[in-house]
């Protein structure tokens, strides 16, 4: 089995070379690179017969990973599912400047949060350098895609339930 990360993040290329990550990721391809491959190979995704099958078991929360706060919200949902008594307070930041502020506030004890999410790109990954459309448009598309999911929480995925049993 090969594992490919496909997304807007060019930083994932360098990250995948780190010794603690490299055993788990075989390829990193940006959306722009993938689009170029599709063009070169004359692949039209709009007419692909299995396109619905590809996305039917994606959770709505997983689909939100690319937006600022999306990863933390998905984590919170799963933490509370496994530990309903837990108190999860999220602080999120997007852009390096905002991440730095959040970290400084946390270090100073002035942040009322126990789960911090920092995304280097404005708006989250949807604002990364490998994105092919404006941030506002990509954020709206991600929201729309998330709402189309058959289930929102990842733990409701029938394939995950089957795996855990």
URNOR-V197099 format. One record per residue. PHI is phi in whole degrees, 0 to 359 (* if undefined). D_CENTER is the distance of its C-alpha to the mean C-alpha in whole Angstrom. Layout:
{{PHI;D_CENTER} {PHI;D_CENTER}}
This chain:
{{*;22} {250;19} {244;16} {239;14} {265;11} {239;11} {188;9} {276;10} {272;10} {286;14} {293;14} {298;12} {298;16} {292;17} {300;15} {293;16} {275;19} {294;20} {300;22} {279;20} {251;17} {307;19} {293;20} {254;17} {229;16} {269;18} {218;17} {232;14} {229;15} {280;14} {303;14} {298;17} {295;18} {295;17} {300;19} {296;22} {296;22} {299;22} {297;25} {298;27} {262;27} {56;28} {260;25} {249;24} {297;21} {299;23} {255;26} {293;24} {286;25} {258;22} {297;20} {290;20} {298;20} {298;17} {248;15} {292;17} {253;15} {270;12} {284;11} {298;11} {292;9} {294;6} {292;7} {272;6} {307;3} {284;4} {257;7} {303;9} {93;10} {294;7} {293;6} {298;10} {296;11} {297;10} {297;11} {300;14} {303;15} {287;15} {299;17} {292;19} {294;20} {277;21} {223;23} {301;24} {279;26} {294;23} {248;23} {244;19} {246;19} {262;16} {234;17} {235;14} {215;15} {227;13} {98;16} {298;17} {297;20} {291;19} {298;17} {298;21} {300;22} {298;20} {296;21} {297;25} {296;25} {296;23} {298;26} {277;29} {74;28} {252;28} {237;24} {272;24} {203;21} {236;20} {225;16} {255;15} {238;12} {239;12} {242;10} {293;13} {265;12} {301;14} {82;12} {100;9} {300;7} {297;9} {252;12} {287;12} {293;15} {265;14} {276;13} {258;16} {216;17} {299;17} {305;15} {302;16} {294;16} {294;13} {297;12} {295;15} {294;14} {296;10} {301;12} {299;15} {298;13} {297;11} {291;15} {277;16} {294;15} {291;18} {213;16} {267;14} {279;14} {298;13} {292;16} {274;18} {295;17} {299;20} {289;19} {288;18} {302;21} {297;23} {294;22} {288;22} {279;26}}
